[in-house]
Amino acid sequence: MTSIPPFARSNETPGVAVVIGGTGGIGSALVAGLQAQGFEVLAIGRRTQPALDYADETSVAACAQHVADHLAHTDLPLRRLLVATGFLHGDTPGGQRAEPERSWQHLNAAALQHNFLINAIGPALVMRHCLPLLPKQGRCVAAFLSARVGSIGDNALGGWYAYRASKAALNQLVHTSAIELARRNKEALCVALHPGTVDTGLSKPFAKNGLQVRPTDEAASDLLAVIDSLPAGSSGQFFDHKGLPVPW
């Protein structure tokens, strides 16, 4: 895997950036960071109009059409597609509480299904409906927030079955999409990114003493720097917030 050279920035002209999950903790910070870079940003989430619901593919298609209409109206290219959604703990649609599993004895279908819906199936639907909106020439980046615990090669502790497996599935989806995307545009990049432990509702219950928990604006700045620095040939890979490769 390719390590990203520090502080190397692309010279591309900003266009439109779309942030899926743009009303969440990291997502809203990414929106602000992209706006500061000069992108025209569309934030899409559960509370936007149109609203996104991964359990309803028609809503994903409607959001993609909203983006397509905006691109046609502004005559600007889609240069960034960032997916900043994720689920680790909380209530499932059926009302069951999902928490990271310490043992296989804690596995249950509802938690597995919801982890896969938010962490893998939803992003896959975004790929289906939004990746075709990327330009067919020129540099553009689709980046999906994954997690180091989704790495099979880095898994030495076990536990967190549903979250690990769903993020590993996302990583495979990203790698496979990168192959297809390259057939449309050789300069297009599709990557998975590990943001680190960030001060959001997703990670707060699991932050341990001595663990480096970073504010959302810092995490977003780091991620955008990695995206800007992605070299040719890095598509289909998995990087952390420092630009270092993460094993699959």
C-alpha angles and dihedrals in degrees: 000000000000122000113218116241111240121254094002108142129188122241096221121136112249117246129158123337124195121201115195106203088025094154095057129090101274092024095059090047089051089051091054092046094050091048089053088053091056101258122140100235131208113194115202126187147126093293100041128096110275092031123218121228116173090201089063114055091192088067090053089050091048091052090049090051089051089055092046091051091050092050091050092048096048097034088221126135124245102245100166132038110177123180111199102168125122146153128209106148139001141080121329121220089262092057097254118136115241121203131167107279121239092191141017085251088073096054116120133172097238094056092044092049094049094046090051092045095054101031102039117003095049094049088046089057089049088054091051096050104029109034090070087061092065113102120265092228136033130039117307133157134216109191126183121196108235129162136244089236086066088067112104092197093051096047107112100139105051123206127092089082101172096042094045094047095046093049090047087054089051090052091054090048090052093049093048093046090051090059092052093042091056089061089061099040124007091201094054116106128203117185144162117232132199108211096194123231107325131187097255136120090260096062104023097091090054101045108122129203109275093019113129105242111184128204117250096248091054092047091049092048091052093048093049090049089054091048092049090049099048107129127215109278095036096100115120094027136118121235136176126228091273093056094254119138118254117210117245 
